[in-house]
Amino acid sequence: MSSSPTRRRVPLPEISSRAWEHPADRGALVALRKLRGFDAVLKAMSGLVNERAVRLELLGSAIRTDHRQFPAMSRQLAEVAAVLDAPEVPDLFVTADPTLNAVTIGMDRPLIVVNSALVDLLDEEEMAFVLAHELGHALSGHAVYQTLLRRLLQLTGVLNAVPLGGLGIRMVVAALREWSRKSELSADRAGLLATQDPAVAFRVHMKLASGGHLDDLDTTSFFDQGREYDESGDLRDSVLKMLLIENRSHPFAVVRAAELRRWVDSGEYTAILSGTYPRRSEDPDAPLSAAAQEAAQSYAESFRQSQNALGKLVHDVAGLLGSVKGWLDENLRRPRSED
């Protein structure tokens, strides 16, 4: 991880996570909590998750950062935590893993785990964005659901062997994955608010999409790609998009960059930096926003339409196959020999 000069950032005292939470994130959580059996699964899994064992495993297999181990990362996390006025700073671990990922987990005390591949890929400012992104997950309470999703995914192999028995769990897993993708949009906003340089945030997404070949990339072309993806909205593309992301925990990097840029262009980002944002002291009295309710309704409608589209596609394919079979029967059937 190459070094970059530390930027001066505007502190955001008492900022509430509501300031950066994407309506789709809140809406997906509303929809998730309405899913039949979700509360029972959450309670059961919270009893099965041994958080102490998770922490001990990391202590034994990864590197916990401090002023002597990965000191730059430890300092960066403290700096972004100060900007977001975090009540406490989560423990940060670096683990040997060749995949480009980081995660925030923990039911009671969230902790952040960064894969070594990201350490190799990013410079200091880019890593600060990633750490602030993960801190945003922690401050929004995402770690509980991320932990639940990780544990349920570990069980899916066993559940698949039980006819119908694991169907409810698999539905919860699918809903959690949908929420997980939306929560990344919120965390990207938190990362930008803490680092306060959109160019750095976009650079991270460009590196995630390309593997780090920035010299061969062009920002305008990159965002043109995102626009082309968004505007590919006919029925076939909608179904294909659903199938492409259904098993992913994160949205595509190009899509994330486009979403973050839209938020910057909306003026909300600038307004927050100027001091216009909800405070944590107001959280207990904050009602569920209309935006979250609308997002939840839009998810239900989107899912229904996707299911209808998929059903129509299957119906049409079945009809086509039936027609082909009829033609083959009519034209290729051998005449029966006479007795």
C-alpha positions in Angstrom: 0.0 0.0 0.0 1.7 3.2 -1.2 1.5 6.3 0.9 -0.3 9.5 0.1 -0.5 12.8 2.0 -3.2 13.0 4.7 -6.0 15.4 3.7 -7.7 17.8 6.2 -11.3 16.8 6.6 -14.4 18.5 8.0 -15.5 16.9 11.2 -19.1 15.8 11.5 -20.0 15.8 15.2 -22.9 13.8 16.4 -23.7 12.7 12.8 -26.4 10.0 12.6 -26.1 7.0 10.3 -29.4 8.2 8.8 -27.3 10.8 7.0 -25.7 8.3 4.8 -28.1 5.4 4.7 -29.5 4.8 1.2 -33.3 4.6 1.1 -32.9 1.2 -0.7 -30.9 0.0 2.3 -33.6 0.9 4.8 -36.3 -0.3 2.5 -34.6 -3.7 2.0 -34.4 -4.0 5.8 -38.1 -3.2 6.2 -38.9 -5.8 3.6 -36.5 -8.3 5.2 -38.1 -7.9 8.6 -41.5 -8.6 7.2 -40.4 -11.9 5.8 -42.1 -14.8 7.5 -39.8 -16.6 9.9 -37.1 -13.9 9.9 -37.3 -13.1 13.6 -37.2 -16.7 14.5 -34.1 -17.3 12.4 -32.4 -14.2 13.8 -33.0 -15.3 17.4 -31.9 -18.9 16.7 -28.7 -17.8 14.8 -27.7 -15.2 17.4 -27.6 -18.0 19.9 -25.4 -20.1 17.6 -22.9 -17.4 16.8 -20.0 -17.6 19.2 -18.5 -14.2 18.8 -15.7 -15.0 21.2 -14.7 -17.9 18.9 -14.7 -15.5 15.9 -12.4 -13.1 17.6 -10.1 -15.8 18.9 -9.8 -17.3 15.3 -8.7 -13.9 14.0 -6.3 -13.4 16.9 -4.7 -16.7 16.0 -4.8 -16.5 12.2 -4.7 -12.8 11.2 -2.9 -9.6 12.1 -4.6 -7.1 14.5 -3.5 -3.6 13.6 -2.1 -1.1 16.1 0.7 1.5 16.2 3.3 -1.2 15.5 1.4 -3.6 13.1 0.0 -1.9 9.9 0.4 1.4 11.7 -0.8 3.4 8.7 -4.1 1.5 8.6 -4.6 1.8 12.3 -4.1 5.6 12.1 -6.4 5.9 9.1 -9.2 4.1 10.9 -8.8 6.4 13.9 -8.9 9.4 11.6 -12.1 8.5 9.7 -13.7 7.4 13.0 -12.9 10.9 14.4 -14.6 12.6 11.3 -17.7 10.5 11.7 -17.6 11.0 15.5 -17.8 7.3 16.1 -18.4 6.4 19.8 -15.8 3.7 19.6 -13.3 2.4 17.0 -13.7 -1.3 16.0 -10.8 -3.7 16.1 -9.2 -4.0 12.7 -7.6 -7.2 11.3 -5.6 -7.9 8.1 -6.0 -11.5 6.9 -4.1 -13.3 4.2 -6.6 -13.7 1.3 -6.1 -13.1 -2.4 -9.7 -11.8 -3.0 -10.5 -8.1 -3.1 -12.8 -7.8 -0.1 -13.3 -6.4 3.4 -16.0 -7.2 5.9 -17.5 -5.9 9.1 -18.8 -8.7 11.4 -19.9 -9.2 15.0 -23.2 -9.4 16.9 -22.2 -7.3 19.9 -18.8 -5.8 19.2 -18.3 -5.3 15.4 -14.8 -5.8 14.0 -13.3 -5.1 10.6 -11.4 -7.6 8.5 -9.5 -6.5 5.4 -8.1 -9.0 3.0 -4.4 -8.7 2.1 -5.2 -8.3 -1.6 -6.8 -4.9 -0.8 -3.7 -3.8 1.1 -1.6 -4.6 -1.9 -4.0 -2.9 -4.4 -4.8 0.5 -2.7 -2.9 3.5 -1.7 -3.4 5.2 1.7 -6.2 7.5 0.7 -8.0 4.7 -1.0 -7.6 2.4 2.0 -9.0 5.2 4.2 -12.2 5.1 2.0 -12.5 1.4 2.4 -12.0 1.6 6.2 -14.6 4.4 6.4 -16.9 2.3 4.3 -16.6 -0.6 6.8 -16.9 1.8 9.7 -20.2 3.0 8.1 -21.4 -0.6 8.2 -20.6 -0.8 11.9 -22.3 2.5 12.8 -25.4 1.6 10.8 -25.7 -1.7 12.6 -25.1 -3.8 9.5 -22.7 -6.1 11.2 -25.5 -8.1 12.9 -27.0 -8.9 9.5 -23.7 -9.5 7.8 -22.8 -12.0 10.5 -26.2 -13.7 10.2 -25.7 -14.0 6.4 -22.2 -15.4 6.7 -23.4 -18.1 9.2 -26.5 -19.0 7.1 -24.3 -19.3 4.0 -22.2 -21.8 5.9 -25.4 -23.9 6.5 -26.8 -23.8 3.0 -24.9 -27.0 2.0 -26.4 -28.9 4.8 -29.9 -27.4 4.2 -29.8 -28.2 0.5 -29.8 -31.9 1.5 -33.0 -31.5 3.4 -36.0 -31.7 1.1 -38.1 -28.5 1.7 -36.8 -28.3 5.2 -34.4 -25.5 4.4 -36.7 -23.6 2.1 -37.5 -20.9 4.7 -33.8 -20.4 5.5 -32.9 -20.1 1.8 -35.6 -17.4 1.4 -34.1 -15.5 4.3 -30.6 -16.0 2.7 -31.9 -14.6 -0.6 -33.5 -11.6 1.2 -30.3 -11.0 3.2 -28.2 -11.0 0.0 -30.5 -8.4 -1.5 -30.2 -6.3 1.6 -26.4 -6.8 1.7 -26.1 -5.4 -1.8 -28.1 -2.3 -0.9 -26.2 -1.8 2.4 -23.0 -1.4 0.3 -24.5 1.8 -1.2 -25.0 3.3 2.3 -21.5 2.3 3.3 -20.0 3.9 0.2 -21.7 7.2 1.3 -20.2 6.9 4.8 -16.8 6.2 3.2 -17.1 9.4 1.1 -18.3 11.5 4.0 -15.3 10.4 6.1 -12.6 10.8 3.4 -14.3 13.8 1.6 -12.7 13.2 -1.9 -15.1 11.8 -4.5 -12.1 11.2 -6.9 -10.6 8.8 -4.4 -13.9 6.9 -3.9 -14.3 6.5 -7.7 -10.7 5.4 -8.0 -11.4 2.6 -5.5 -14.3 1.3 -7.6 -12.3 1.6 -10.8 -9.5 -0.5 -9.2 -12.0 -3.1 -7.9 -13.4 -3.4 -11.4 -10.0 -3.6 -13.2 -7.7 -5.1 -10.7 -5.8 -1.9 -10.4 -4.8 -0.8 -13.9 -5.6 2.9 -13.5 -3.1 4.0 -16.1 -5.2 2.1 -18.7 -8.6 3.6 -17.5 -10.5 6.7 -18.2 -13.0 8.1 -15.7 -15.5 9.4 -18.4 -15.5 6.0 -20.2 -16.0 4.3 -16.8 -19.1 6.3 -16.0 -20.4 5.9 -19.6 -20.2 2.1 -18.9 -22.4 2.6 -15.8 -24.9 4.7 -17.7 -25.1 2.0 -20.4 -25.7 -0.7 -17.8 -28.4 1.4 -16.1 -30.1 2.2 -19.4 -30.3 -1.4 -20.5 -33.8 -1.8 -19.1 -35.9 -3.9 -21.3 -37.6 -7.1 -20.0 -34.8 -9.4 -21.0 -32.0 -7.3 -19.5 -34.0 -6.9 -16.3 -34.3 -10.6 -15.9 -30.6 -11.1 -16.8 -29.6 -8.5 -14.2 -31.6 -10.2 -11.5 -30.0 -13.6 -12.4 -26.4 -12.1 -12.6 -26.5 -10.6 -9.1 -28.8 -12.9 -7.1 -25.8 -14.7 -5.5 -23.6 -11.7 -5.0 -23.1 -9.9 -1.7 -22.0 -6.6 -3.5 -23.4 -4.7 -6.4 -21.1 -4.4 -9.4 -18.3 -1.9 -8.9 -19.4 0.2 -11.9 -22.9 0.4 -10.6 -21.7 1.4 -7.1 -19.6 4.2 -8.6 -22.6 5.5 -10.6 -24.9 5.4 -7.5 -22.3 7.3 -5.5 -21.9 9.9 -8.2 -25.6 10.4 -8.4 -25.7 11.1 -4.6 -22.8 13.7 -5.0 -24.6 15.3 -7.9 -27.9 15.5 -5.9 -26.3 18.0 -3.5 -26.9 15.9 -0.3 -23.2 15.2 0.1 -22.3 18.9 0.0 -25.1 19.8 2.4 -23.9 17.3 4.9 -20.3 18.7 4.8 -21.8 22.2 5.4 -23.5 20.9 8.6 -27.0 20.0 7.4 -27.4 16.5 8.7 -29.4 14.5 11.3 -27.9 14.1 14.7 -27.7 10.9 16.8 -29.5 12.6 19.7 -32.5 12.8 17.3 -32.5 9.1 16.4 -34.9 7.9 19.1 -37.6 10.3 17.8 -37.0 9.7 14.1 -39.8 7.8 12.4 -39.3 5.3 9.6 -39.0 7.6 6.6 -41.4 7.7 3.8 -38.5 7.0 1.5 -37.8 3.7 3.3 -41.4 2.7 3.1 -41.5 3.6 -0.6 -38.3 1.6 -1.2 -39.8 -1.4 0.5 -42.9 -1.2 -1.7 -40.7 -0.8 -4.8 -38.7 -3.9 -3.8 -41.9 -5.9 -3.5 -43.2 -4.7 -6.9 -39.8 -5.2 -8.5 -39.6 -8.7 -7.2 -43.1 -9.4 -8.4 -42.4 -8.1 -11.9 -39.1 -10.1 -12.0 -40.9 -13.2 -11.0 -43.7 -12.5 -13.6 -41.1 -11.9 -16.3 -39.2 -15.0 -15.4 -42.4 -17.0 -15.4 -43.4 -15.6 -18.8 -40.0 -16.5 -20.1 -40.3 -20.1 -18.8 -43.8 -20.3 -20.3 -42.7 -19.1 -23.7 -39.7 -21.4 -23.7 -42.0 -24.3 -22.8 -44.4 -23.4 -25.5 -41.6 -23.2 -28.0 -40.2 -26.6 -27.0 -43.7 -28.0 -27.3 -44.1 -26.6 -30.8 -40.8 -28.1 -31.8 -41.7 -31.4 -30.4 -45.0 -31.4 -32.3 -43.2 -30.5 -35.5 -40.7 -33.3 -35.0 -43.4 -35.8 -34.2 -45.4 -34.8 -37.3 -42.5 -34.8 -39.7 -40.0 -37.3 -38.4 -42.2 -40.0 -37.1 -41.6 -43.3 -38.8 -44.8 -44.8 -40.4 -46.0 -47.9 -38.6 -45.6 -51.1 -40.5 -48.8 -52.9 -41.5 -49.6 -56.3 -40.0 
